[in-house]
Each structure stands twice: as C-alpha cells, then as structure tokens.
Amino acid sequence: MERGGRIMLQHEKNENANRINRFLHSRRYGFVKNWLRDHYGRKTVRILEIGVGYGRLFEELNDCLKIDYTGVELLEDFYIEANGRLGKFKNCRLLGGSILDSELQSRLEADYDVVIALETFEHIQARDVSAALGYIRNRLRCSYFLSSVPVELGCTILIKNLGSMILHYGRYREYTFKETLNAALCRLHKVSPHGSEREYPGHKGFDWRFYRYLLNQDFTILNQNNLPYQWLPANLSTNIMFVAQPRKLLS
C-alpha cells in the first residue's frame, strides 16, 4: 500500500499537468454533478464514494448540492490528504481501507442513494472486481451506481500514450512500445495481465468491456456515457461512465 501511495500521490499534479488533462478529468466530475442535480435537485442525497483520492468529488459537489457524504480510500497517503482537506465538514465522513475488508464494511451504513466510483475499478485486482460489485449490490442497497473507467485499448491507447509522451505526462511509462501496440490492436492477451505486476494495479491490461460484462451481472446498465463527449465512439473515448441500478435479488 505504501508503494501505491507514493505512486498515486502525484495524481492531483497529473490532473492539472496541462490544459488538456484538466479538461479531460473535469468531464467526469461535471457529469456526476449534473446527473445528481437532475435526479435529486435540492433534496439531500446520501453518497458513498469508493476511491476518494484527495477528495475532489466532495469539493466539486459540496458547493452546489446538498450531500451527506461517506468516502472510502485504500491508500494511506490519499486518506491522510483527504482527511486534512475535508475533515472540517460535518456532512463528510471518511474511512480508510478496502471496500472488501469486513471490518470496514461493518462501519458502513446499509443504505445510500448513490454509490460512486470514479477511476477506481481499474485499480482493483481483476479477481476482486466481481466481489466488490456483488457487495455493492447485495449489501449497500443503493438506488444507483455511477462508475467511470478508462479506455486502455484501441485507438485511444495510442493517442493517450503518444500524447502523454509529447506533453511530458508520465502515464505512458507504464507501457512498453510493444504493449502499447498490442493494446491498440486489442490483443490484450499479449499484454501483461491486469494487476499482475503490483499490489495496487495500474491501467495496463485493463479492459473496460470486461468491466461492463461484470457490471451487467449485478446491475442493470441504464446508460453508457462516452467521455469526454457522448458522440465519440467508445474506441476513441478516454473514459466510459456507467449509470446503473442494482438488479433485484432473487427470492
């Protein structure tokens, strides 16, 4: 976890590294803000965020919406940073640890209006994704689940890695040139398995289509929103935002 904390401590700097990065990252926060405003208006909405990072989502929402917010963050560095920024707010509760940890689960409420995970599930070991989705569906009894994941294959990965190299943004270093080419050709079987190289997985080898398949097992996907613009095809989008509802449990 300490290694992951050091790696991800640069996340805020990376989000603001240049004008393009700032724009691309802002799109998912803007989507969530507009969606919540459209669906809940002036009502208080109970939110659980999985993967708080340094606390940006709370900061984005708290100024314009009535929220009762709980956040879960695995990485200690991020948890400490978010706690320092958000600890003064009475409508914010932060928990450090994994959403799959039973002790942490015992400290969560049973019901939330919306569970949100922005750029989080690509950092979960592939074998644990189904367990996390199943827990959200079966135990948290949320009305909606909003999640965004990056597109790491097809034309997009060429654009991302070449662009990050030109802009001196270090994301491309996770890939070798051969891995970038294979991911661009959707030959992920020739890329290191996602999450195989470190305790806290990066982006390499992540397949948003497989995530969609797993999500569909426990949730009804209401919308698939391609970012930064809905009119872009998925293979040219930087991220995919899903709006979903838990499937009813069979009696």
C-alpha positions as CSV (number, residue, x, y, z in Angstrom):
1,M,0.0,0.0,0.0
2,E,2.9,2.4,0.7
3,R,4.3,1.9,-2.8
4,G,0.8,2.6,-4.2
5,G,0.5,5.7,-2.1
6,R,3.8,7.1,-3.4
7,I,2.8,6.4,-7.0
8,M,-0.7,7.9,-6.6
9,L,0.4,10.9,-4.5
10,Q,1.2,12.7,-7.8
11,H,-2.4,12.3,-9.0
12,E,-3.6,15.8,-8.4
13,K,-0.5,17.2,-10.0
14,N,-1.1,14.9,-13.0
15,E,-4.8,16.0,-13.3
16,N,-3.6,19.6,-13.6
17,A,-0.5,19.0,-15.6
18,N,-1.7,20.8,-18.6
19,R,-4.9,22.3,-20.1
20,I,-5.9,19.0,-21.9
21,N,-5.5,17.0,-18.7
22,R,-7.6,19.5,-16.7
23,F,-10.3,19.4,-19.3
24,L,-10.5,15.6,-19.6
25,H,-10.5,15.0,-15.8
26,S,-13.1,17.7,-15.3
27,R,-15.6,15.9,-17.6
28,R,-16.4,13.0,-15.2
29,Y,-16.9,15.4,-12.2
30,G,-19.1,17.6,-14.4
31,F,-21.1,14.6,-15.5
32,V,-21.7,13.4,-11.9
33,K,-22.6,16.9,-10.7
34,N,-25.1,17.4,-13.5
35,W,-26.6,13.9,-13.1
36,L,-27.1,14.4,-9.3
37,R,-28.6,17.8,-9.9
38,D,-31.1,16.5,-12.5
39,H,-32.1,13.5,-10.3
40,Y,-32.1,14.9,-6.8
41,G,-32.4,18.7,-7.2
42,R,-32.5,20.3,-3.8
43,K,-33.0,17.1,-1.8
44,T,-30.2,15.8,0.3
45,V,-28.5,12.9,-1.4
46,R,-26.7,10.2,0.5
47,I,-23.5,9.4,-1.3
48,L,-20.8,6.7,-0.8
49,E,-17.7,7.2,-2.8
50,I,-15.3,4.3,-3.3
51,G,-11.8,5.7,-4.0
52,V,-11.8,9.2,-2.6
53,G,-8.4,10.1,-3.8
54,Y,-7.5,13.5,-2.4
55,G,-11.2,14.5,-2.1
56,R,-12.0,16.3,-5.3
57,L,-15.5,14.9,-5.8
58,F,-16.7,16.1,-2.4
59,E,-15.2,19.5,-3.1
60,E,-17.0,19.6,-6.5
61,L,-20.4,18.6,-5.1
62,N,-20.5,20.3,-1.7
63,D,-20.6,23.8,-3.2
64,C,-23.7,23.3,-5.3
65,L,-25.6,20.3,-3.8
66,K,-27.0,19.1,-0.5
67,I,-25.0,15.9,0.2
68,D,-24.5,13.5,3.1
69,Y,-21.1,12.0,2.0
70,T,-19.2,9.0,3.1
71,G,-15.9,8.2,1.4
72,V,-13.6,5.1,1.4
73,E,-10.0,5.3,0.5
74,L,-7.5,2.4,0.3
75,L,-4.2,4.3,0.0
76,E,-2.9,5.8,3.3
77,D,-1.3,8.9,1.6
78,F,-4.6,9.8,-0.1
79,Y,-6.7,9.1,3.0
80,I,-4.5,11.4,5.1
81,E,-4.6,14.2,2.5
82,A,-8.4,13.9,2.0
83,N,-8.9,13.9,5.8
84,G,-6.8,17.1,6.1
85,R,-8.9,18.8,3.5
86,L,-12.4,17.5,4.3
87,G,-12.3,16.7,8.0
88,K,-13.8,20.0,8.9
89,F,-17.1,19.3,7.1
90,K,-19.8,17.9,9.2
91,N,-21.5,16.2,6.2
92,C,-18.4,14.3,5.3
93,R,-17.2,11.0,6.8
94,L,-14.0,9.3,5.6
95,L,-12.9,5.7,6.2
96,G,-9.5,4.3,5.4
97,G,-9.2,0.8,4.0
98,S,-10.5,-1.5,1.3
99,I,-14.2,-1.8,0.4
100,L,-13.7,-5.6,0.5
101,D,-12.4,-5.5,4.1
102,S,-15.0,-6.9,6.5
103,E,-14.1,-4.6,9.3
104,L,-14.5,-1.5,7.1
105,Q,-17.8,-2.9,5.8
106,S,-19.1,-3.1,9.4
107,R,-18.7,0.7,9.7
108,L,-20.7,1.5,6.6
109,E,-24.4,2.2,6.6
110,A,-26.8,-0.2,4.9
111,D,-28.5,2.3,2.5
112,Y,-27.1,5.0,0.2
113,D,-28.9,6.9,-2.6
114,V,-25.9,6.7,-4.9
115,V,-22.6,4.8,-4.8
116,I,-19.9,6.4,-6.9
117,A,-16.6,5.0,-8.1
118,L,-14.6,7.3,-10.4
119,E,-11.5,5.8,-12.0
120,T,-11.4,3.2,-9.2
121,F,-12.2,-0.2,-10.5
122,E,-9.2,-0.3,-12.9
123,H,-7.1,-0.2,-9.8
124,I,-8.7,-3.3,-8.3
125,Q,-7.3,-6.7,-8.9
126,A,-9.3,-8.4,-11.6
127,R,-10.2,-11.3,-9.3
128,D,-11.7,-8.9,-6.8
129,V,-13.9,-6.8,-9.1
130,S,-16.8,-9.2,-9.1
131,A,-16.7,-9.4,-5.3
132,A,-16.7,-5.6,-4.9
133,L,-19.6,-5.2,-7.3
134,G,-21.5,-8.0,-5.6
135,Y,-21.0,-6.3,-2.2
136,I,-22.4,-3.0,-3.5
137,R,-25.4,-4.7,-5.0
138,N,-26.2,-7.1,-2.1
139,R,-25.3,-5.2,1.0
140,L,-25.4,-1.5,0.4
141,R,-28.9,-1.3,-1.2
142,C,-28.1,1.8,-3.2
143,S,-30.6,3.2,-5.7
144,Y,-27.9,4.0,-8.3
145,F,-24.3,3.1,-9.0
146,L,-22.2,5.6,-11.0
147,S,-18.7,4.4,-12.1
148,S,-16.2,5.6,-14.6
149,V,-13.2,3.6,-16.0
150,P,-10.5,4.4,-18.5
151,V,-10.3,3.1,-22.1
152,E,-7.0,1.4,-22.4
153,L,-7.2,-0.3,-25.8
154,G,-7.9,0.5,-29.4
155,C,-7.0,3.9,-31.0
156,T,-7.4,5.6,-27.6
157,I,-4.3,4.0,-26.1
158,L,-2.2,5.2,-29.0
159,I,-3.5,8.7,-28.5
160,K,-3.1,8.6,-24.7
161,N,0.4,7.3,-24.7
162,L,1.7,9.4,-27.5
163,G,0.0,12.5,-26.1
164,S,1.4,11.9,-22.6
165,M,4.9,11.5,-24.1
166,I,4.6,14.7,-26.0
167,L,3.2,16.6,-23.0
168,H,5.7,15.1,-20.6
169,Y,3.0,13.4,-18.6
170,G,4.3,10.1,-17.3
171,R,1.3,7.7,-17.9
172,Y,2.9,6.2,-21.0
173,R,5.9,4.8,-19.0
174,E,3.6,2.1,-17.6
175,Y,3.7,0.5,-21.1
176,T,6.4,-0.7,-23.4
177,F,6.1,0.3,-27.0
178,K,5.1,-3.3,-27.9
179,E,2.5,-3.4,-25.1
180,T,1.0,-0.1,-26.4
181,L,0.8,-1.6,-29.9
182,N,-0.8,-4.8,-28.8
183,A,-3.3,-2.9,-26.7
184,A,-4.1,-0.6,-29.7
185,L,-4.8,-3.8,-31.7
186,C,-7.0,-5.1,-28.9
187,R,-4.6,-8.0,-28.3
188,L,-4.7,-7.8,-24.6
189,H,-3.7,-11.5,-24.3
190,K,-0.2,-10.3,-25.4
191,V,-0.1,-7.6,-22.7
192,S,0.7,-8.4,-19.0
193,P,-2.4,-9.5,-17.2
194,H,-4.1,-6.6,-15.5
195,G,-2.9,-6.3,-11.9
196,S,-0.2,-8.9,-12.2
197,E,2.8,-6.7,-11.6
198,R,2.0,-4.8,-8.4
199,E,-0.3,-4.9,-5.3
200,Y,-2.1,-1.8,-6.5
201,P,-2.8,-2.2,-10.2
202,G,-2.2,0.5,-12.8
203,H,-4.0,0.8,-16.1
204,K,-2.1,-1.6,-18.3
205,G,-4.1,-4.6,-19.4
206,F,-7.4,-3.2,-18.2
207,D,-10.4,-4.0,-20.4
208,W,-13.4,-1.7,-19.9
209,R,-15.5,-4.1,-22.0
210,F,-14.9,-6.9,-19.4
211,Y,-15.7,-4.5,-16.6
212,R,-19.0,-3.8,-18.4
213,Y,-19.7,-7.5,-18.6
214,L,-19.1,-8.0,-14.9
215,L,-21.1,-4.9,-14.0
216,N,-24.0,-6.3,-16.0
217,Q,-24.1,-9.4,-13.9
218,D,-25.2,-7.5,-10.8
219,F,-26.6,-4.2,-12.2
220,T,-28.8,-3.1,-15.0
221,I,-26.8,-0.6,-17.0
222,L,-29.1,2.4,-17.7
223,N,-26.6,4.5,-19.6
224,Q,-23.1,4.1,-21.1
225,N,-21.7,7.6,-21.5
226,N,-18.6,8.1,-23.6
227,L,-16.2,10.8,-22.3
228,P,-15.2,13.5,-23.0
229,Y,-18.2,13.6,-25.5
230,Q,-21.1,11.2,-25.8
231,W,-20.9,11.4,-29.6
232,L,-17.5,9.8,-29.7
233,P,-17.3,6.1,-30.3
234,A,-16.0,4.1,-27.4
235,N,-12.7,3.2,-29.1
236,L,-12.0,7.0,-29.4
237,S,-13.2,7.9,-25.9
238,T,-10.8,8.5,-23.0
239,N,-13.2,7.1,-20.3
240,I,-16.5,5.4,-20.0
241,M,-19.1,6.5,-17.4
242,F,-21.8,3.9,-16.5
243,V,-25.1,4.7,-14.7
244,A,-26.5,1.5,-13.3
245,Q,-29.1,0.2,-10.9
246,P,-28.7,-3.0,-8.8
247,R,-30.6,-6.0,-10.1
248,K,-33.3,-7.3,-7.8
249,L,-32.2,-10.2,-5.7
250,L,-33.9,-13.5,-6.4
251,S,-36.0,-14.8,-3.6
